[in-house]
Each structure stands twice: as structure tokens, then as C-alpha cells.
Amino acid sequence: MKNETRKSTAATSKTVDMAGNAKTQDGKVVSVVGDKLTSTCNKGQEHHHTVTKDAQITCDGKASKLTDLKVGTDIRMTCCKDDENKLMAIEYGKHLQAAAH
């Protein structure tokens, strides 16, 4: 990750860096169809995102693909600065599973 100048607002599972750049949100995969990702937040609400063509998708720090995501997987999504419905990064793996429980 970039610098650690980020603050968390736990009620929404969102993080914003102090410079006001990209936002992250934790959730669970509901579905992946093409470049569309549907997830749920900790409140159970569904969110719909478009994954950018150059999105960085990683599992435990290693390169992965959008098609590798399975329903129910805990994920951390990073939204584009100018459009919260577009994702520029998705992380998943053991480190997020442990944090979710």
C-alpha cells in the first residue's frame, strides 16, 4: 500500500487517505460478470462497481484476475478518485479473512 496516512471510519468500512485521494471499502463478493462486480458492505447493502481495465487485483499480495473472485470472498476495493463506482484495485486473501472475523 502507499503511505500509511490513512484514517478509518469503521461505521462504513471506508478508508480515505488524508490527502483526499482514493477511498477503500471492505465487502464480500456477490457476483462478477464481465467487468462488473457486485458486493455487499458490512451493513448488507449491495454495491455495484465497474472494474477498470488496468485494475490491480491481488490475492495475498500476488497478481490475480477478476475471474478468480468467488461468491462470499472478503475483499477490499479501492475506488477511483473521480468515480466511486469504478474500482482501480481489489485485494483479497487470508489477511482480509482474518480481519473480517
Secondary structure, DSSP 4 states (H G I P E B T S, - for coil): ---S-EEEETTTTEEEETTS--EEEEEEEEEEETTEEEEE-TT--EEEEEEEEEEEEEETTEE--GGG--TT-EEEEEEETTEEEEEEEEEESHHHHHHH-
